[in-house]
Amino acid sequence: MPKENVKKMIGVLAGVFAETGNLSKEEAMELSGMTPEEFDSVYGKAANIVKKLESYDTPAEKYEQFSKHLYEELSEFVEKFGPFGV
Protein backbone atom coordinates (compact mmCIF):
# COMPACT_ATOMS: atom_id res chain seq x y z
CA MET A 1 0.00 0.00 0.00
CA PRO A 2 2.79 2.55 0.60
CA LYS A 3 3.70 2.41 -3.09
CA GLU A 4 0.14 3.29 -4.07
CA ASN A 5 0.08 6.18 -1.61
CA VAL A 6 3.32 7.56 -3.04
CA LYS A 7 1.86 7.34 -6.56
CA LYS A 8 -1.20 9.25 -5.35
CA MET A 9 0.97 11.91 -3.76
CA ILE A 10 2.96 12.30 -6.98
CA GLY A 11 -0.33 12.43 -8.89
CA VAL A 12 -1.59 15.30 -6.75
CA LEU A 13 1.63 17.27 -7.15
CA ALA A 14 1.78 16.65 -10.90
CA GLY A 15 -1.91 17.56 -11.07
CA VAL A 16 -1.15 20.98 -9.59
CA PHE A 17 1.23 21.62 -12.48
CA ALA A 18 -1.44 20.50 -14.94
CA GLU A 19 -4.14 22.57 -13.26
CA THR A 20 -1.94 25.68 -13.55
CA GLY A 21 -1.14 25.01 -17.21
CA ASN A 22 2.51 24.10 -16.75
CA LEU A 23 1.94 20.50 -17.87
CA SER A 24 -0.81 18.85 -19.81
CA LYS A 25 -3.08 16.54 -17.85
CA GLU A 26 -1.67 13.65 -19.88
CA GLU A 27 1.91 14.60 -18.99
CA ALA A 28 1.00 14.83 -15.32
CA MET A 29 -0.68 11.43 -15.44
CA GLU A 30 2.37 9.93 -17.15
CA LEU A 31 4.69 11.36 -14.48
CA SER A 32 2.54 9.85 -11.75
CA GLY A 33 2.54 6.40 -13.33
CA MET A 34 -1.19 6.16 -12.79
CA THR A 35 -3.99 4.94 -15.03
CA PRO A 36 -6.55 7.53 -16.16
CA GLU A 37 -9.01 6.26 -13.56
CA GLU A 38 -6.43 6.41 -10.76
CA PHE A 39 -5.31 9.87 -11.82
CA ASP A 40 -8.86 11.18 -11.94
CA SER A 41 -9.32 9.99 -8.35
CA VAL A 42 -6.61 12.40 -7.12
CA TYR A 43 -6.84 15.21 -9.67
CA GLY A 44 -9.59 16.91 -7.67
CA LYS A 45 -7.12 17.35 -4.82
CA ALA A 46 -4.82 19.27 -7.17
CA ALA A 47 -7.73 21.46 -8.24
CA ASN A 48 -8.51 22.16 -4.56
CA ILE A 49 -4.95 23.36 -3.97
CA VAL A 50 -5.00 25.70 -6.96
CA LYS A 51 -8.42 27.04 -5.98
CA LYS A 52 -7.20 27.82 -2.45
CA LEU A 53 -4.13 29.58 -3.82
CA GLU A 54 -6.29 31.81 -6.00
CA SER A 55 -7.57 33.51 -2.85
CA TYR A 56 -4.16 35.07 -2.20
CA ASP A 57 -3.24 38.35 -3.82
CA THR A 58 0.47 38.12 -4.51
CA PRO A 59 2.75 35.44 -5.87
CA ALA A 60 4.71 35.62 -2.60
CA GLU A 61 1.59 34.80 -0.58
CA LYS A 62 0.74 31.94 -2.90
CA TYR A 63 4.26 30.59 -2.60
CA GLU A 64 4.19 30.85 1.20
CA GLN A 65 0.87 28.99 1.43
CA PHE A 66 1.50 26.34 -1.21
CA SER A 67 3.13 23.75 1.06
CA LYS A 68 0.40 24.17 3.68
CA HIS A 69 -2.36 23.46 1.18
CA LEU A 70 -0.40 20.69 -0.48
CA TYR A 71 0.07 18.94 2.84
CA GLU A 72 -3.64 19.28 3.65
CA GLU A 73 -4.48 17.40 0.48
CA LEU A 74 -1.73 14.79 0.93
CA SER A 75 -2.25 14.18 4.63
CA GLU A 76 -4.51 11.15 4.19
CA PHE A 77 -1.78 9.40 2.21
CA VAL A 78 0.99 10.32 4.65
CA GLU A 79 -1.01 9.32 7.72
CA LYS A 80 -1.45 5.78 6.40
CA PHE A 81 2.26 5.00 6.48
CA GLY A 82 4.40 8.04 7.12
CA PRO A 83 8.08 8.26 6.31
CA PHE A 84 8.93 7.30 9.90
CA GLY A 85 6.50 4.43 10.31
CA VAL A 86 3.92 6.62 12.01
N, C-alpha and C positions, 0 to 999 in steps of 0.2 A: 503493500500500500504506500510506503513512503515515495516510491518512484512515481506513482500516479499523482501524488500530491505535489511533487516537484514539477511535473509536467503541467499541472493546473496553475501553479504559481508562475511558471514561465509563460503560459498562455495568457494570463492576466496582464503581465508586464508587456508582452508583445502586443496584446490587444490595445493597450494604452497608446502605443506608437501607431497602430492602425487607426484608432479612433481620432487621433490628432492629425492624420494625413501624412505621417512620416514613413509609413509602410502601407502596403495594400493589406487587406484582410487575409488574402491568400498567403502573402509572405509571412505575416505574423503566425498564421496557422502552421506553415511549414517550419518556422523556427521552433515552435512549441512541440512539434512531433505528434500533434494530436489529429484525430480524424475530424471531419467537419462537425459531426454531432458533438464530440467532446469539446471542440473549440467553442461552439455555440453555447455550451453549458457554462463557460466561464467568461465569455465576451461581455456579458452584461455587467460583470464586475468592473471591467475596464471602462465601460461607458459611465458607470457610477463615479469612478475616480475623476474622469474628465469633466463630468457635470459639476462635481463639487469644486474643482479647480476654477471653473468659470465664474464662480462667485467672488473670486479675489480680483482686485483691480490691477495689480502690477505683476510683471513677470517675476519679480523678487518674491512677492507674497506666494505666488503659485509654486515657485521652487521650494520655498520654505515649508509649505504644507504638503507637498507631493508625497514624501515618505510617510507622513501620518496617515493620509488617505489610502495609500498603497497598503500599508500594514493592516488597516481596518478591513480591507477586502481580502487580504491573504490570511488573516488570523485563523480562520477555520482550518486551513491546511497546515499551518504551523503548529497549532494546538494538538493536532492528532499525532504528531511524532516529535517535533522540535529538534533542533540541531544538537541539543544536549540530552536527548532522551526524556524530555519533560512530557 
